[in-house]
Amino acid sequence: MIWRMVYPCPSLLRLVVCLAAVRAVAAENWPQFRGANASGVAADAHPPVKIGPGENVRWSVEVPWSPSSPCIWGERIFLTTFTAGQLETRCHSRADGKLLWARGIKPEGVEDFHRSDGSPAASTPATDGRHVVSYFGSFGVVCYDVEGKELWRVPLPLALSAGQYGTGTSPIIVGETVVLCRDLYRFSSLLALDVRTGKKIWETPRPEASGSFGTPVHWKNHGVDEIVIAANSRLKGFDFKTGKERWVVDNVTGYVCTTAFVADGLLFFGGFSNDTAEDPLPTWAAFYKKYDKNGDGVVTFDEIAEDDIDYWRGVDANRDGKFSKEDWDLMDAEAKAVRSENVMLAVKPGGTGNITETHVAWRYRKALPYVPTPIYYEGRIYFVRDGGIISSLNAKTGEPHYAQERLPNAPSSYYASPVAADGKIYVGSVAGKLTVVKAGGDKAEVLHQVDFGERILASPAIVGDVIYVRTDKRLWAFGK
């Protein structure tokens, strides 16, 4: 007995060593969009507060433009790019940023995408330390090993995304399974592939889903592994093993750019869209009065102002390049048929079927984010809206600790999702301002702000004591 008190038994010792190794691996990786299970949090990391050109720079390297985010495993960083007509997966060294390998695929055609903010390589790759999985809407799914050897590829039909904005979703790896949500203009589905072979495990049609750019999230819901995705005013949970729909929450965001996330025993989702009753389409009379320059009762794309064209291309449901009164009436009827709501909500576990009235713990409806996914950190939800408006809610109740505070000198659009570590929230704007906010408190306390002089659309990654930031033209590593 005395021996056992002084020296742990071999099996216990192995367990302790194993748990320590798992924690160490988790601390050294950022395996997908927004890190482990899209949380956006590096719990044991200690990145510096003051970062930017000239401050705590470990290295920076030039990389081709793409809004996809870095994913990291061990000493390797993986990115996607579109350059010289090729869809590329790239691997850089964490030590110095050196390009270790790049593998390209030349697609037969390129999907429609937002010309200023989008890219055919907008999806963040995912890795489990053995496989590197990239998804391109213009090609499909391709898998490499970490040395760059192609293991398999699954070509898919050219993505016709809702709104013609291009692909936004990213793949995830759960155990030995790749999960991909292809919510398209037509033939949407949730797809599961074997990460070792690319073989299809299941595919669930989502005929009602066309308005999602978010990434799937894995939720262990009362012992049942689920995949959760939001689109077209519905948040849904699917059985991870079979793809069968298990539950639905109605009346959420219509045009979804954000991703759900899991924390503290709850599932959270929050997003904003113009496709709601709060922001209806203008009347047909107002629309054609503004744009119908030749007075023929039809508005063509060449009549729409350059600053507005990307939005209205996205509204063109039948993709014929013009709007008539009949088009407008159809869009108006469809918008009224499905109730969308700008909302942040928390879902309790254990529900099946329609759980809108039974398992939603709370709802919040003010100053919600359009593109950046909110983040859970140390008992709070943080989110930022265009214009640099930041809010912080109690994760258990939805009550605000502070709401709609404006970040100084940062009145921009926000696409990058916030990330957190060591008591700090890092928030990047499209205009290139990165703001570091102290976690907690009853107001948004700014610790540091820097202007990169280049746009920031990709979400940063944090591993160990280093934060990685991708701007328009460069990948940066900051650490003391």
C-alpha positions in Angstrom: 0.0 0.0 0.0 2.8 2.4 0.9 4.5 1.6 -2.4 1.3 2.4 -4.3 1.0 5.7 -2.5 4.5 6.8 -3.4 4.7 5.3 -7.0 1.7 5.3 -9.3 0.7 2.0 -10.8 2.0 1.4 -14.4 -1.4 1.7 -16.0 -2.1 5.0 -14.2 1.3 6.3 -15.2 0.6 5.4 -18.8 -2.7 7.2 -18.6 -1.1 10.3 -17.2 1.6 10.3 -19.8 -1.0 9.8 -22.5 -3.2 12.7 -21.3 -0.1 14.9 -21.1 0.8 14.0 -24.7 -2.7 14.7 -25.9 -2.6 18.1 -24.3 0.8 18.8 -25.8 -0.4 17.8 -29.3 -3.5 20.0 -28.9 -1.4 23.0 -27.9 0.9 22.6 -31.0 -1.9 22.4 -33.6 -4.5 24.5 -35.3 -6.0 21.7 -37.5 -8.8 23.5 -39.5 -10.7 26.7 -40.0 -10.8 28.4 -36.6 -8.6 25.7 -34.9 -9.8 22.7 -32.9 -13.5 22.1 -33.8 -13.8 25.7 -35.0 -13.4 27.1 -31.5 -11.1 29.9 -32.3 -9.3 29.4 -28.9 -5.8 28.4 -28.1 -6.2 27.7 -24.4 -2.6 27.2 -23.4 -0.9 29.6 -25.8 0.8 32.9 -24.9 1.1 35.1 -28.0 2.4 38.6 -27.6 0.0 41.6 -27.2 2.0 43.9 -29.4 2.2 42.6 -32.9 2.5 44.2 -36.4 5.2 45.1 -38.9 8.2 45.9 -36.8 6.9 44.4 -33.6 7.6 40.9 -32.4 8.0 39.6 -36.0 9.5 36.2 -36.1 9.2 36.1 -39.9 7.0 37.1 -42.8 6.8 35.6 -46.3 5.0 36.6 -49.5 2.1 34.4 -50.4 -0.4 34.7 -53.2 -3.8 36.2 -52.4 -6.6 34.1 -50.9 -9.0 34.7 -48.0 -8.5 31.1 -46.7 -6.9 30.8 -43.3 -3.8 28.9 -42.2 -4.1 25.5 -40.6 -1.1 24.1 -38.6 0.2 20.7 -37.5 3.5 20.3 -35.8 6.1 22.3 -37.7 4.0 22.7 -40.9 1.6 25.4 -42.0 -1.0 24.6 -44.8 -2.7 27.2 -47.0 -4.7 27.2 -50.2 -4.2 29.7 -53.0 -5.3 30.3 -56.6 -2.4 31.4 -58.8 -1.5 31.1 -62.5 -4.8 29.4 -63.1 -4.1 26.6 -60.6 -5.8 25.7 -57.3 -2.9 25.2 -54.9 -2.3 23.6 -51.5 0.9 24.9 -50.0 3.0 23.9 -47.1 5.2 26.3 -45.2 7.7 25.8 -42.4 6.7 27.1 -39.0 10.3 27.8 -38.2 10.9 30.4 -40.9 7.9 30.5 -43.3 9.9 28.8 -46.1 7.8 27.1 -48.8 8.3 23.4 -48.4 5.9 22.3 -51.2 3.0 23.4 -53.4 0.7 21.1 -55.3 -1.6 22.5 -58.0 -4.7 21.4 -59.8 -5.8 23.1 -63.0 -9.7 23.0 -63.1 -11.7 22.7 -66.2 -13.7 25.7 -65.2 -13.7 28.3 -62.4 -16.7 28.9 -60.3 -18.3 32.3 -60.0 -16.9 34.3 -57.1 -16.9 37.7 -55.5 -14.3 39.6 -57.5 -12.8 41.8 -54.8 -13.2 39.7 -51.6 -13.5 36.1 -52.9 -11.3 33.5 -54.5 -11.6 30.0 -56.0 -9.3 29.0 -53.1 -11.3 30.5 -50.2 -11.7 27.2 -48.3 -9.3 26.6 -45.4 -7.6 23.1 -45.5 -7.9 20.6 -42.7 -5.3 18.2 -41.3 -5.0 15.4 -38.8 -1.2 15.3 -38.9 -1.2 12.5 -41.5 -3.6 13.9 -44.2 -4.0 17.4 -45.6 -7.5 17.8 -47.1 -8.3 20.7 -49.4 -11.7 21.6 -51.0 -12.1 23.7 -54.0 -15.5 24.6 -55.4 -14.1 24.6 -58.9 -12.7 21.0 -58.5 -13.7 19.0 -55.5 -11.7 17.4 -52.7 -8.0 16.4 -52.8 -5.9 14.8 -50.0 -2.1 14.9 -49.6 0.2 13.5 -47.0 2.2 16.1 -45.0 5.1 15.6 -47.4 2.9 16.7 -50.4 2.3 13.2 -51.9 -1.2 13.0 -53.3 -3.2 10.2 -51.7 -6.6 10.6 -53.4 -8.9 13.0 -55.1 -12.7 13.2 -55.4 -13.8 15.5 -58.3 -17.2 17.1 -57.8 -19.4 19.2 -60.1 -18.5 22.8 -60.4 -20.0 24.7 -57.5 -22.8 27.0 -58.3 -23.0 28.9 -55.0 -25.9 30.9 -53.7 -25.5 34.5 -54.7 -22.6 33.7 -57.1 -20.2 34.8 -54.3 -18.1 31.6 -54.5 -17.3 28.8 -52.1 -16.9 29.7 -48.4 -17.2 26.5 -46.5 -14.2 24.5 -45.4 -13.7 20.7 -44.8 -13.3 19.2 -41.3 -11.8 15.9 -40.2 -13.5 14.0 -37.4 -11.7 10.8 -36.6 -11.2 9.0 -39.9 -14.0 11.0 -41.6 -13.9 14.1 -43.8 -17.1 16.1 -43.6 -18.0 18.7 -46.2 -21.1 20.9 -46.6 -21.9 21.8 -50.2 -24.8 24.1 -49.9 -25.2 25.3 -53.5 -27.7 27.0 -55.7 -28.9 23.5 -56.7 -28.1 20.0 -55.5 -26.9 20.9 -52.0 -25.7 18.1 -49.7 -23.7 17.2 -46.6 -21.0 14.7 -47.6 -18.8 12.3 -45.6 -15.6 10.7 -47.0 -13.1 8.2 -45.6 -10.0 10.3 -44.9 -7.8 7.3 -45.8 -9.2 6.6 -49.2 -11.7 9.3 -50.3 -14.4 6.7 -50.5 -17.9 8.1 -49.8 -19.4 7.0 -46.5 -22.7 8.8 -46.8 -24.2 11.8 -48.5 -27.4 13.6 -47.3 -29.3 15.8 -49.8 -30.1 19.3 -48.5 -32.6 20.5 -51.2 -33.8 23.3 -49.0 -30.3 24.6 -48.3 -28.7 27.1 -50.6 -27.7 30.0 -48.4 -24.7 28.7 -46.4 -21.1 29.6 -46.5 -20.3 28.3 -43.0 -18.2 25.3 -42.0 -19.7 22.2 -40.3 -19.0 21.6 -36.6 -18.9 18.4 -34.6 -21.1 18.2 -31.5 -21.3 15.3 -29.1 -24.9 15.8 -28.2 -25.9 13.7 -25.1 -23.5 11.0 -26.3 -24.5 11.2 -30.0 -21.9 12.4 -32.4 -23.5 15.1 -34.7 -22.6 17.4 -37.5 -24.2 20.8 -37.3 -24.7 23.4 -40.1 -27.0 26.4 -40.7 -28.6 27.6 -43.9 -31.8 29.2 -45.2 -33.2 30.1 -41.8 -32.6 26.7 -40.2 -29.9 25.3 -37.9 -29.7 21.5 -38.2 -28.0 18.6 -36.5 -27.2 15.4 -38.4 -26.1 12.0 -37.1 -22.4 11.7 -37.7 -22.4 8.0 -38.5 -25.3 8.0 -40.9 -26.0 11.6 -42.1 -29.6 11.3 -41.0 -31.2 14.6 -39.8 -31.9 14.5 -36.0 -33.1 18.0 -35.1 -33.8 21.5 -36.5 -34.1 25.0 -35.1 -36.2 27.3 -37.2 -36.1 31.1 -37.7 -32.4 31.7 -37.7 -30.3 33.7 -40.2 -31.3 33.3 -43.9 -28.0 33.9 -45.7 -25.4 32.3 -43.4 -21.7 33.2 -43.5 -20.9 32.2 -39.9 -20.2 28.8 -38.3 -21.7 27.2 -35.2 -19.5 26.4 -32.3 -19.6 24.3 -29.1 -18.6 25.2 -25.6 -19.7 24.8 -22.0 -22.3 22.1 -22.8 -24.1 24.2 -25.3 -24.1 24.8 -29.1 -24.0 28.4 -30.2 -24.8 30.1 -33.4 -25.1 33.7 -34.4 -25.3 35.6 -37.7 -26.7 38.5 -39.6 -28.2 38.7 -43.1 -30.0 41.2 -45.2 -32.4 38.3 -46.1 -34.7 38.9 -43.1 -38.0 40.6 -42.4 -36.0 43.4 -40.8 -34.2 44.1 -44.1 -36.7 43.3 -46.9 -36.1 43.7 -50.6 -36.9 47.2 -51.9 -40.0 47.4 -53.9 -39.8 46.6 -57.6 -40.8 50.2 -58.4 -38.0 51.6 -56.3 -35.5 49.2 -57.8 -36.2 49.8 -61.5 -36.5 53.5 -60.9 -33.0 53.5 -59.6 -31.4 51.2 -62.2 -33.6 50.9 -65.3 -31.7 53.4 -67.5 -33.3 52.6 -70.8 -36.9 52.4 -69.4 -37.7 48.9 -70.9 -39.0 47.5 -67.6 -36.0 45.1 -67.2 -32.8 45.8 -65.3 -29.7 44.2 -66.8 -26.3 44.0 -65.0 -24.8 46.6 -67.2 -27.3 49.1 -65.9 -26.3 48.5 -62.2 -23.6 50.6 -60.7 -20.2 49.0 -60.3 -20.3 49.4 -56.5 -23.6 47.5 -56.3 -23.1 44.8 -59.0 -21.7 42.0 -56.8 -24.6 42.2 -54.4 -27.2 42.1 -57.2 -25.4 39.3 -59.0 -26.0 37.3 -55.9 -29.7 38.1 -55.8 -30.1 36.9 -59.4 -31.8 33.5 -58.6 -32.2 32.2 -62.1 -28.7 33.5 -63.2 -30.0 35.1 -66.4 -28.2 38.4 -65.8 -31.3 40.5 -65.5 -34.3 41.3 -63.3 -37.9 41.6 -64.4 -41.1 42.2 -62.4 -41.8 38.5 -62.5 -38.3 37.8 -61.0 -39.0 40.3 -58.3 -42.4 38.8 -57.3 -40.9 35.3 -57.1 -38.1 36.5 -54.9 -40.5 38.4 -52.6 -42.8 35.3 -52.3 -39.9 33.1 -51.4 -38.6 35.5 -48.8 -42.0 35.7 -47.1 -42.4 31.9 -47.2 -39.4 31.3 -44.9 -39.1 33.4 -41.8 -35.4 34.5 -41.3 -34.2 36.3 -38.2 -30.9 37.9 -37.3 -30.1 36.1 -34.1 -27.5 34.8 -31.7 -28.7 31.7 -29.8 -27.7 28.9 -27.5 -29.0 25.3 -28.0 -29.3 22.9 -25.2 -28.3 19.2 -25.8 -30.7 16.3 -25.9 -33.4 17.3 -28.4 -34.7 15.6 -31.5 -37.2 16.7 -34.1 -38.1 20.4 -34.2 -36.6 21.8 -31.1 -37.2 25.5 -31.8 -39.5 26.0 -28.8 -38.0 23.4 -26.4 -34.2 23.5 -26.5 -33.2 27.1 -27.3 -31.7 28.4 -24.0 -31.6 32.0 -25.0 -31.7 34.5 -28.0 -30.0 37.8 -28.6 -30.7 40.1 -31.6 -28.5 43.2 -31.5 -25.4 44.2 -33.5 -24.8 40.7 -34.9 -21.9 39.7 -37.2 -22.3 39.2 -40.9 -19.2 37.2 -41.8 -17.0 36.7 -38.7 -18.0 33.8 -36.5 -18.5 34.7 -32.8 -16.2 33.1 -30.2 -16.6 31.6 -26.7 -13.9 32.4 -24.3 -13.8 32.0 -20.5 -17.6 32.0 -20.0 -18.4 34.7 -22.5 -19.4 35.1 -26.2 -17.7 37.8 -28.1 -18.6 39.0 -31.6 -17.9 41.9 -33.9 -20.1 43.6 -36.5 -19.1 45.7 -39.5 -18.1 49.2 -38.4 -16.0 47.8 -35.5 -18.9 47.2 -33.2 -18.0 44.6 -30.5 -20.2 43.0 -27.9 -19.7 40.5 -25.1 -22.5 38.2 -23.7 -22.8 35.8 -20.7 -22.7 32.4 -22.4 -25.1 30.8 -20.0 -27.8 33.5 -20.1 -27.2 35.6 -23.2 -27.2 38.8 -21.1 -24.7 41.4 -22.2 -21.6 42.3 -20.2 -21.3 45.1 -22.7 -22.9 45.7 -26.1 -22.3 47.6 -29.3 -19.0 49.3 -28.2 -17.0 50.7 -31.0 -13.4 49.8 -31.5 -11.3 52.9 -32.0 -10.1 53.8 -35.4 -11.5 50.7 -37.0 -14.7 51.5 -38.9 -14.4 48.8 -41.5 -16.0 45.6 -42.7 -15.0 42.5 -40.7 -14.5 39.1 -42.4 -11.8 37.4 -40.2 -13.2 35.6 -37.2 -11.9 36.6 -33.7 -9.4 34.3 -32.0 -8.4 34.2 -28.4 -5.6 33.2 -26.1 -4.0 34.2 -22.8 -6.8 36.6 -21.8 -6.8 38.4 -25.2 -9.2 38.6 -28.2 -7.6 39.3 -31.6 -9.9 41.0 -34.1 -8.8 41.8 -37.7 -10.7 44.1 -40.1 -10.8 44.0 -43.9 -9.1 47.4 -44.0 -6.1 45.9 -42.3 -6.5 47.1 -38.7 -5.8 44.4 -36.1 -7.1 45.2 -32.6 -6.2 43.3 -29.4 -9.0 43.5 -26.8 -8.6 42.4 -23.2 -11.0 39.5 -22.3 -13.6 40.1 -19.6 -14.6 43.4 -18.0 -17.7 45.6 -18.4 -16.3 47.4 -21.5 -14.0 46.6 -24.5 -10.6 47.5 -23.2 -8.2 47.9 -26.2 -4.6 46.7 -25.4 -3.1 47.2 -28.8 -4.0 48.2 -32.3 -1.9 48.1 -35.5 -2.5 48.9 -39.2 -0.9 46.3 -41.5 -1.4 48.4 -44.6 -3.0 45.4 -46.3 -6.4 43.8 -46.0 -7.1 41.1 -43.5 -9.8 38.6 -44.6 -8.3 35.3 -43.2 -8.8 34.4 -39.6 -5.5 34.3 -37.6 -4.2 31.0 -36.1 -2.5 30.6 -32.7 -0.1 27.8 -31.8 2.2 27.8 -28.8 3.3 31.4 -28.2 3.0 32.5 -31.8 0.1 34.1 -33.7 0.0 33.7 -37.5 -1.8 36.4 -39.6 -2.4 36.2 -43.3 -2.9 39.5 -45.1 -3.5 40.2 -48.8 0.1 39.5 -49.8 1.9 38.0 -46.8 1.9 35.4 -44.1 3.2 36.7 -40.7 4.4 34.9 -37.6 4.5 37.0 -34.4 6.1 35.8 -31.1 8.5 37.0 -28.5 
